[in-house]
Amino acid sequence: MKAKLARFYGWSPVEIDSLDVQSANQYWQCIDQIEAGEVLLQFTIQDYPTLLPEKRSQLFKMFEKRMKPMRKSEGKKLTNKELMEILSRR
């Protein structure tokens, strides 16, 4: 288990030993999901040349959405003073 955690996440043995058991298990369980997603992405990339234009467009839009950080708010823009007042109330 330690070897795979070290290889996958790039952690040293000391870093792995510092994890509590619950956290180590959570990271361990995520490896399969991440690897499966990477394999599916590779399949998609390999199939890209044979895809119909409509499917290519859908695929491009999906990756474009995942690449963009967050959608900008459509709400009222705050001034610096208003923002400071909101943050100072916390």
TORBA-698561 format. One record per atom (N, C-alpha, C): chain; x, y, z; residue in three letters. Coordinates in pm, whole numbers, always signed. Example, Ala and Ser with C-alpha at 12.3 -4.5 7.8 and 13.67 -1.06 7.14 Angstrom:
<recs>
<rec 'A' <+1319 -569 +780> 'ALA'>
<rec 'A' <+1230 -450 +780> 'ALA'>
<rec 'A' <+1320 -330 +780> 'ALA'>
<rec 'A' <+1285 -225 +708> 'SER'>
<rec 'A' <+1367 -106 +714> 'SER'>
<rec 'A' <+1290 +3 +787> 'SER'>
</recs>
This chain:
<recs>
<rec 'A' <+83 -120 +0> 'MET'>
<rec 'A' <+0 +0 +0> 'MET'>
<rec 'A' <+88 +126 +0> 'MET'>
<rec 'A' <+192 +127 +84> 'LYS'>
<rec 'A' <+277 +246 +92> 'LYS'>
<rec 'A' <+346 +275 -41> 'LYS'>
<rec 'A' <+390 +169 -108> 'ALA'>
<rec 'A' <+461 +189 -235> 'ALA'>
<rec 'A' <+371 +253 -340> 'ALA'>
<rec 'A' <+246 +207 -347> 'LYS'>
<rec 'A' <+154 +263 -447> 'LYS'>
<rec 'A' <+117 +407 -411> 'LYS'>
<rec 'A' <+96 +436 -284> 'LEU'>
<rec 'A' <+68 +574 -242> 'LEU'>
<rec 'A' <+186 +664 -277> 'LEU'>
<rec 'A' <+308 +615 -251> 'ALA'>
<rec 'A' <+427 +695 -278> 'ALA'>
<rec 'A' <+441 +721 -428> 'ALA'>
<rec 'A' <+421 +618 -509> 'ARG'>
<rec 'A' <+435 +634 -654> 'ARG'>
<rec 'A' <+325 +722 -712> 'ARG'>
<rec 'A' <+202 +699 -669> 'PHE'>
<rec 'A' <+89 +771 -727> 'PHE'>
<rec 'A' <+87 +919 -687> 'PHE'>
<rec 'A' <+105 +947 -558> 'TYR'>
<rec 'A' <+95 +1085 -510> 'TYR'>
<rec 'A' <+231 +1154 -498> 'TYR'>
<rec 'A' <+339 +1078 -512> 'GLY'>
<rec 'A' <+472 +1138 -502> 'GLY'>
<rec 'A' <+513 +1170 -359> 'GLY'>
<rec 'A' <+459 +1097 -264> 'TRP'>
<rec 'A' <+489 +1122 -123> 'TRP'>
<rec 'A' <+610 +1042 -77> 'TRP'>
<rec 'A' <+676 +1093 +23> 'SER'>
<rec 'A' <+787 +1021 +86> 'SER'>
<rec 'A' <+730 +926 +191> 'SER'>
<rec 'A' <+809 +826 +233> 'PRO'>
<rec 'A' <+761 +737 +339> 'PRO'>
<rec 'A' <+723 +811 +468> 'PRO'>
<rec 'A' <+795 +918 +497> 'VAL'>
<rec 'A' <+765 +997 +618> 'VAL'>
<rec 'A' <+628 +1063 +605> 'VAL'>
<rec 'A' <+598 +1116 +487> 'GLU'>
<rec 'A' <+468 +1179 +466> 'GLU'>
<rec 'A' <+354 +1077 +476> 'GLU'>
<rec 'A' <+377 +959 +423> 'ILE'>
<rec 'A' <+274 +855 +431> 'ILE'>
<rec 'A' <+253 +811 +575> 'ILE'>
<rec 'A' <+362 +795 +650> 'ASP'>
<rec 'A' <+352 +753 +790> 'ASP'>
<rec 'A' <+282 +858 +875> 'ASP'>
<rec 'A' <+286 +985 +833> 'SER'>
<rec 'A' <+223 +1090 +913> 'SER'>
<rec 'A' <+71 +1095 +894> 'SER'>
<rec 'A' <+20 +1025 +794> 'LEU'>
<rec 'A' <-125 +1022 +770> 'LEU'>
<rec 'A' <-193 +934 +873> 'LEU'>
<rec 'A' <-313 +975 +916> 'ASP'>
<rec 'A' <-392 +885 +1001> 'ASP'>
<rec 'A' <-452 +778 +912> 'ASP'>
<rec 'A' <-494 +668 +972> 'VAL'>
<rec 'A' <-542 +553 +897> 'VAL'>
<rec 'A' <-661 +588 +807> 'VAL'>
<rec 'A' <-754 +668 +856> 'GLN'>
<rec 'A' <-872 +705 +778> 'GLN'>
<rec 'A' <-832 +783 +653> 'GLN'>
<rec 'A' <-744 +880 +669> 'SER'>
<rec 'A' <-700 +960 +554> 'SER'>
<rec 'A' <-625 +874 +452> 'SER'>
<rec 'A' <-537 +787 +502> 'ALA'>
<rec 'A' <-462 +698 +412> 'ALA'>
<rec 'A' <-557 +611 +331> 'ALA'>
<rec 'A' <-659 +558 +395> 'ASN'>
<rec 'A' <-757 +475 +325> 'ASN'>
<rec 'A' <-835 +554 +221> 'ASN'>
<rec 'A' <-870 +679 +253> 'GLN'>
<rec 'A' <-943 +763 +157> 'GLN'>
<rec 'A' <-857 +790 +33> 'GLN'>
<rec 'A' <-731 +823 +56> 'TYR'>
<rec 'A' <-640 +846 -58> 'TYR'>
<rec 'A' <-623 +718 -138> 'TYR'>
<rec 'A' <-611 +605 -70> 'TRP'>
<rec 'A' <-595 +475 -136> 'TRP'>
<rec 'A' <-716 +446 -225> 'TRP'>
<rec 'A' <-837 +469 -175> 'GLN'>
<rec 'A' <-958 +439 -250> 'GLN'>
<rec 'A' <-974 +531 -372> 'GLN'>
<rec 'A' <-921 +650 -365> 'CYS'>
<rec 'A' <-933 +745 -476> 'CYS'>
<rec 'A' <-843 +708 -593> 'CYS'>
<rec 'A' <-739 +631 -569> 'ILE'>
<rec 'A' <-646 +597 -676> 'ILE'>
<rec 'A' <-717 +528 -791> 'ILE'>
<rec 'A' <-802 +429 -762> 'ASP'>
<rec 'A' <-872 +356 -868> 'ASP'>
<rec 'A' <-961 +448 -950> 'ASP'>
<rec 'A' <-1032 +539 -884> 'GLN'>
<rec 'A' <-1120 +631 -955> 'GLN'>
<rec 'A' <-1040 +723 -1047> 'GLN'>
<rec 'A' <-929 +774 -995> 'ILE'>
<rec 'A' <-846 +866 -1075> 'ILE'>
<rec 'A' <-786 +792 -1194> 'ILE'>
<rec 'A' <-733 +672 -1169> 'GLU'>
<rec 'A' <-674 +594 -1278> 'GLU'>
<rec 'A' <-779 +558 -1384> 'GLU'>
<rec 'A' <-900 +523 -1340> 'ALA'>
<rec 'A' <-1007 +490 -1435> 'ALA'>
<rec 'A' <-1041 +611 -1522> 'ALA'>
<rec 'A' <-1048 +728 -1460> 'GLY'>
<rec 'A' <-1076 +850 -1536> 'GLY'>
<rec 'A' <-967 +880 -1638> 'GLY'>
<rec 'A' <-842 +855 -1600> 'GLU'>
<rec 'A' <-731 +879 -1692> 'GLU'>
<rec 'A' <-735 +782 -1810> 'GLU'>
<rec 'A' <-770 +657 -1784> 'VAL'>
<rec 'A' <-780 +558 -1891> 'VAL'>
<rec 'A' <-893 +595 -1986> 'VAL'>
<rec 'A' <-1008 +636 -1931> 'LEU'>
<rec 'A' <-1119 +678 -2017> 'LEU'>
<rec 'A' <-1080 +798 -2103> 'LEU'>
<rec 'A' <-1005 +889 -2047> 'LEU'>
<rec 'A' <-959 +1004 -2123> 'LEU'>
<rec 'A' <-868 +960 -2237> 'LEU'>
<rec 'A' <-779 +866 -2209> 'GLN'>
<rec 'A' <-690 +815 -2315> 'GLN'>
<rec 'A' <-770 +749 -2427> 'GLN'>
<rec 'A' <-872 +671 -2390> 'PHE'>
<rec 'A' <-958 +610 -2492> 'PHE'>
<rec 'A' <-1025 +717 -2578> 'PHE'>
<rec 'A' <-1074 +820 -2512> 'THR'>
<rec 'A' <-1143 +928 -2584> 'THR'>
<rec 'A' <-1047 +997 -2680> 'THR'>
<rec 'A' <-926 +1022 -2635> 'ILE'>
<rec 'A' <-827 +1089 -2720> 'ILE'>
<rec 'A' <-792 +1001 -2840> 'ILE'>
<rec 'A' <-778 +872 -2816> 'GLN'>
<rec 'A' <-745 +781 -2925> 'GLN'>
<rec 'A' <-858 +772 -3028> 'GLN'>
<rec 'A' <-981 +783 -2982> 'ASP'>
<rec 'A' <-1096 +775 -3072> 'ASP'>
<rec 'A' <-1127 +908 -3141> 'ASP'>
<rec 'A' <-1065 +1016 -3098> 'TYR'>
<rec 'A' <-1098 +1150 -3148> 'TYR'>
<rec 'A' <-1096 +1159 -3301> 'TYR'>
<rec 'A' <-995 +1105 -3369> 'PRO'>
<rec 'A' <-992 +1117 -3516> 'PRO'>
<rec 'A' <-1111 +1049 -3587> 'PRO'>
<rec 'A' <-1170 +950 -3523> 'THR'>
<rec 'A' <-1280 +878 -3589> 'THR'>
<rec 'A' <-1418 +929 -3549> 'THR'>
<rec 'A' <-1423 +1026 -3460> 'LEU'>
<rec 'A' <-1552 +1077 -3414> 'LEU'>
<rec 'A' <-1618 +1166 -3519> 'LEU'>
<rec 'A' <-1750 +1165 -3517> 'LEU'>
<rec 'A' <-1826 +1254 -3604> 'LEU'>
<rec 'A' <-1809 +1397 -3552> 'LEU'>
<rec 'A' <-1821 +1497 -3641> 'PRO'>
<rec 'A' <-1802 +1636 -3599> 'PRO'>
<rec 'A' <-1888 +1677 -3479> 'PRO'>
<rec 'A' <-2012 +1630 -3472> 'GLU'>
<rec 'A' <-2100 +1665 -3360> 'GLU'>
<rec 'A' <-2043 +1612 -3228> 'GLU'>
<rec 'A' <-1995 +1488 -3230> 'LYS'>
<rec 'A' <-1940 +1427 -3110> 'LYS'>
<rec 'A' <-1809 +1497 -3071> 'LYS'>
<rec 'A' <-1730 +1535 -3169> 'ARG'>
<rec 'A' <-1605 +1609 -3140> 'ARG'>
<rec 'A' <-1638 +1740 -3070> 'ARG'>
<rec 'A' <-1739 +1808 -3120> 'SER'>
<rec 'A' <-1780 +1936 -3061> 'SER'>
<rec 'A' <-1824 +1917 -2917> 'SER'>
<rec 'A' <-1904 +1812 -2891> 'GLN'>
<rec 'A' <-1948 +1784 -2754> 'GLN'>
<rec 'A' <-1829 +1758 -2662> 'GLN'>
<rec 'A' <-1735 +1681 -2712> 'LEU'>
<rec 'A' <-1616 +1646 -2635> 'LEU'>
<rec 'A' <-1534 +1771 -2605> 'LEU'>
<rec 'A' <-1515 +1856 -2705> 'PHE'>
<rec 'A' <-1439 +1979 -2686> 'PHE'>
<rec 'A' <-1506 +2068 -2582> 'PHE'>
<rec 'A' <-1638 +2082 -2590> 'LYS'>
<rec 'A' <-1711 +2166 -2494> 'LYS'>
<rec 'A' <-1701 +2111 -2353> 'LYS'>
<rec 'A' <-1704 +1978 -2339> 'MET'>
<rec 'A' <-1694 +1916 -2207> 'MET'>
<rec 'A' <-1558 +1948 -2144> 'MET'>
<rec 'A' <-1450 +1934 -2222> 'PHE'>
<rec 'A' <-1318 +1963 -2167> 'PHE'>
<rec 'A' <-1298 +2112 -2143> 'PHE'>
<rec 'A' <-1358 +2193 -2228> 'GLU'>
<rec 'A' <-1349 +2338 -2211> 'GLU'>
<rec 'A' <-1414 +2380 -2079> 'GLU'>
<rec 'A' <-1530 +2321 -2046> 'LYS'>
<rec 'A' <-1598 +2351 -1919> 'LYS'>
<rec 'A' <-1514 +2308 -1801> 'LYS'>
<rec 'A' <-1451 +2191 -1812> 'ARG'>
<rec 'A' <-1369 +2141 -1701> 'ARG'>
<rec 'A' <-1244 +2226 -1683> 'ARG'>
<rec 'A' <-1196 +2288 -1790> 'MET'>
<rec 'A' <-1075 +2367 -1785> 'MET'>
<rec 'A' <-1099 +2503 -1719> 'MET'>
<rec 'A' <-1216 +2560 -1740> 'LYS'>
<rec 'A' <-1245 +2693 -1685> 'LYS'>
<rec 'A' <-1266 +2682 -1534> 'LYS'>
<rec 'A' <-1207 +2773 -1457> 'PRO'>
<rec 'A' <-1216 +2763 -1311> 'PRO'>
<rec 'A' <-1358 +2774 -1256> 'PRO'>
<rec 'A' <-1417 +2889 -1262> 'MET'>
<rec 'A' <-1553 +2908 -1211> 'MET'>
<rec 'A' <-1625 +3006 -1301> 'MET'>
<rec 'A' <-1754 +2993 -1302> 'ARG'>
<rec 'A' <-1833 +3089 -1379> 'ARG'>
<rec 'A' <-1840 +3220 -1304> 'ARG'>
<rec 'A' <-1837 +3326 -1380> 'LYS'>
<rec 'A' <-1844 +3457 -1318> 'LYS'>
<rec 'A' <-1987 +3485 -1275> 'LYS'>
<rec 'A' <-2000 +3552 -1164> 'SER'>
<rec 'A' <-2131 +3584 -1109> 'SER'>
<rec 'A' <-2201 +3686 -1198> 'SER'>
<rec 'A' <-2329 +3672 -1210> 'GLU'>
<rec 'A' <-2410 +3767 -1285> 'GLU'>
<rec 'A' <-2466 +3874 -1192> 'GLU'>
<rec 'A' <-2436 +3864 -1063> 'GLY'>
<rec 'A' <-2490 +3955 -964> 'GLY'>
<rec 'A' <-2423 +4092 -965> 'GLY'>
<rec 'A' <-2461 +4172 -868> 'LYS'>
<rec 'A' <-2409 +4308 -855> 'LYS'>
<rec 'A' <-2260 +4304 -824> 'LYS'>
<rec 'A' <-2187 +4391 -890> 'LYS'>
<rec 'A' <-2044 +4402 -863> 'LYS'>
<rec 'A' <-2025 +4488 -739> 'LYS'>
<rec 'A' <-1940 +4441 -648> 'LEU'>
<rec 'A' <-1916 +4513 -524> 'LEU'>
<rec 'A' <-1796 +4605 -537> 'LEU'>
<rec 'A' <-1803 +4716 -465> 'THR'>
<rec 'A' <-1687 +4803 -456> 'THR'>
<rec 'A' <-1594 +4744 -350> 'THR'>
<rec 'A' <-1473 +4791 -346> 'ASN'>
<rec 'A' <-1378 +4744 -244> 'ASN'>
<rec 'A' <-1430 +4773 -103> 'ASN'>
<rec 'A' <-1492 +4888 -86> 'LYS'>
<rec 'A' <-1546 +4925 +45> 'LYS'>
<rec 'A' <-1657 +4829 +88> 'LYS'>
<rec 'A' <-1750 +4798 -4> 'GLU'>
<rec 'A' <-1858 +4705 +26> 'GLU'>
<rec 'A' <-1804 +4566 +60> 'GLU'>
<rec 'A' <-1704 +4523 -14> 'LEU'>
<rec 'A' <-1644 +4393 +13> 'LEU'>
<rec 'A' <-1577 +4389 +151> 'LEU'>
<rec 'A' <-1508 +4495 +186> 'MET'>
<rec 'A' <-1444 +4503 +318> 'MET'>
<rec 'A' <-1547 +4500 +431> 'MET'>
<rec 'A' <-1660 +4566 +411> 'GLU'>
<rec 'A' <-1767 +4565 +511> 'GLU'>
<rec 'A' <-1824 +4426 +530> 'GLU'>
<rec 'A' <-1844 +4355 +422> 'ILE'>
<rec 'A' <-1896 +4218 +429> 'ILE'>
<rec 'A' <-1797 +4128 +500> 'ILE'>
<rec 'A' <-1672 +4138 +462> 'LEU'>
<rec 'A' <-1570 +4051 +523> 'LEU'>
<rec 'A' <-1543 +4083 +669> 'LEU'>
<rec 'A' <-1559 +4209 +708> 'SER'>
<rec 'A' <-1532 +4247 +846> 'SER'>
<rec 'A' <-1643 +4198 +941> 'SER'>
<rec 'A' <-1760 +4163 +890> 'ARG'>
<rec 'A' <-1870 +4112 +972> 'ARG'>
<rec 'A' <-1848 +3969 +1015> 'ARG'>
<rec 'A' <-1761 +3898 +950> 'ARG'>
<rec 'A' <-1741 +3754 +979> 'ARG'>
<rec 'A' <-1666 +3734 +1104> 'ARG'>
</recs>
